[in-house]
């Protein structure tokens, strides 16, 4: 059991570290949400350049799709390394996927534009568009990686995992009579 828990801990850490790559890819591939700053009275007002734009949804969708891909790759890698599976390994895959998603989310936000919209509007100028900070609006997307990993790992284990040996039913005693 100690060996299984050790393997599970290594798996969770390795899967979670994949979140750094997910965060960089999300920051690089996510659509930019344009904002515009406007001088209003004695302060600045910041608003969306295109109020009907779908870039915000695209940011969440990009994260979710990338996380689904990372879940599939991590499940395949874990299955190929250790076909036997086991409860600690599956728990490690789920925990590592969740930690990787959180790491990716925070890294993407950190790499993205500053969250101080007023300062960014001032530096861009009156009426000039600038990129909004990278924001994950649908926090449920953080669960895409662990769920994809668990579903694919379950499928791979069910289809290609080791089987328990078939046991034949116990033989009837030779002298026994039915109903006696």
C-alpha positions in Angstrom: 0.0 0.0 0.0 2.9 2.4 0.7 4.2 1.9 -2.8 0.8 2.7 -4.3 0.5 5.9 -2.2 4.0 7.0 -3.2 3.2 6.4 -6.9 -0.1 8.3 -6.4 1.7 11.3 -4.9 4.3 11.4 -7.7 1.4 11.2 -10.2 -0.5 14.0 -8.6 2.5 16.3 -8.6 3.5 15.4 -12.2 -0.1 16.0 -13.4 -0.4 19.3 -11.4 2.9 20.6 -12.9 1.3 20.2 -16.3 -0.9 23.1 -15.3 2.0 25.5 -16.0 1.9 24.5 -19.6 -1.9 24.9 -19.7 -1.6 28.3 -18.2 0.9 29.5 -20.8 -1.2 28.0 -23.6 -4.4 29.6 -22.3 -2.7 33.0 -22.0 -1.3 32.7 -25.5 -4.4 31.3 -27.3 -7.3 33.0 -25.5 -9.1 35.7 -27.4 -8.5 39.3 -26.2 -11.4 41.2 -24.8 -11.1 44.9 -25.9 -12.0 47.6 -23.4 -12.1 51.4 -24.0 -11.4 54.2 -21.5 -13.2 57.5 -21.7 -12.7 60.7 -19.6 -15.9 61.5 -17.9 -16.0 64.6 -15.7 -13.1 64.3 -13.2 -12.5 60.5 -13.6 -12.2 57.7 -16.1 -14.9 55.3 -17.2 -14.0 52.0 -18.7 -16.4 49.9 -20.8 -16.4 47.1 -23.3 -15.5 48.2 -26.8 -18.0 45.7 -28.3 -20.8 45.2 -25.9 -22.1 42.2 -27.9 -18.7 40.6 -28.4 -18.2 37.0 -27.5 -14.6 37.2 -26.5 -15.3 36.7 -22.8 -17.0 33.4 -23.6 -14.2 32.5 -25.9 -11.7 33.0 -23.0 -13.6 30.5 -20.9 -14.1 28.1 -23.8 -10.5 28.2 -24.7 -9.6 27.2 -21.1 -12.1 24.4 -21.0 -11.1 22.9 -24.3 -7.4 23.1 -23.4 -8.2 21.5 -20.0 -10.1 18.7 -21.7 -7.1 18.0 -23.9 -4.8 18.0 -20.9 -7.1 15.7 -19.1 -7.1 13.2 -22.0 -3.3 13.3 -22.3 -2.7 12.9 -18.6 -5.1 10.0 -18.4 -3.5 8.3 -21.3 0.0 8.8 -19.9 -1.0 7.5 -16.4 -2.7 4.5 -18.0 0.3 3.7 -20.1 2.7 4.0 -17.2 0.6 2.0 -14.8 -2.1 -0.2 -16.3 -3.2 -1.8 -13.1 -4.9 1.4 -11.9 -6.0 1.4 -8.3 -8.0 3.8 -6.1 -4.9 5.9 -5.0 -3.9 6.4 -8.6 -7.3 7.5 -9.7 -7.6 9.9 -6.8 -4.2 11.3 -7.6 -5.2 11.8 -11.2 -8.3 13.8 -10.1 -6.4 15.9 -7.5 -3.5 16.5 -9.8 -5.9 17.6 -12.6 -7.7 20.0 -10.2 -4.5 21.5 -8.9 -3.2 21.8 -12.4 -6.3 23.7 -13.5 -6.0 26.1 -10.6 -2.3 26.6 -11.3 -3.1 27.2 -15.0 -5.8 29.7 -14.1 -3.7 31.7 -11.7 -0.6 31.6 -14.1 -2.7 32.8 -17.0 -4.1 35.7 -15.0 -0.6 36.6 -13.8 0.8 36.5 -17.3 -2.1 38.5 -18.8 -2.6 42.2 -18.8 -2.8 44.1 -15.5 -6.2 44.1 -13.7 -6.0 47.9 -13.0 -8.3 49.0 -15.8 -8.2 52.7 -14.9 -4.4 52.8 -15.1 -4.5 50.9 -18.4 -7.1 53.2 -19.8 -5.0 56.3 -18.8 -1.9 54.8 -20.4 -3.8 53.8 -23.6 -5.5 57.2 -23.9 -9.0 58.5 -24.3 -11.1 56.3 -26.7 -8.2 53.9 -27.5 -8.9 50.2 -27.1 -6.8 48.0 -24.8 -6.9 44.4 -23.7 -8.8 43.4 -20.6 -7.2 41.2 -18.0 -7.4 37.5 -18.6 -10.4 36.3 -16.5 -12.0 32.9 -16.0 -15.7 33.7 -15.7 -16.9 30.1 -15.6 -15.2 28.6 -12.6 -16.7 25.2 -13.5 -14.1 25.0 -16.3 -11.6 24.2 -13.6 -13.2 20.8 -13.4 -12.8 20.0 -17.1 -9.3 18.5 -16.6 -10.1 16.2 -13.7 -13.4 15.0 -15.2 -11.8 14.3 -18.6 -8.9 12.5 -17.0 -11.2 10.3 -14.9 -13.6 9.4 -17.7 -10.9 8.5 -20.1 -8.9 6.6 -17.5 -12.0 4.6 -16.6 -12.6 3.8 -20.2 -9.0 2.8 -20.9 -8.9 0.6 -17.8 -12.3 -1.0 -18.7 -11.2 -1.7 -22.3 -7.5 -2.5 -22.0 -6.8 -3.0 -18.3 -5.8 -6.4 -16.8 -8.7 -8.8 -16.2 -9.4 -10.8 -13.1 -9.2 -14.5 -13.9 -12.5 -16.3 -14.6 -13.5 -18.6 -11.8 -15.7 -21.6 -12.6 -18.7 -22.2 -10.3 -18.1 -24.7 -7.5 -18.9 -28.3 -8.5 -21.9 -30.0 -6.9 -21.0 -32.8 -4.5 -21.5 -36.2 -6.2 -23.8 -37.7 -3.7 -26.1 -34.8 -3.1 -29.7 -35.0 -4.1 -31.6 -31.9 -5.1 -34.1 -30.9 -2.5 -32.9 -33.3 0.2 
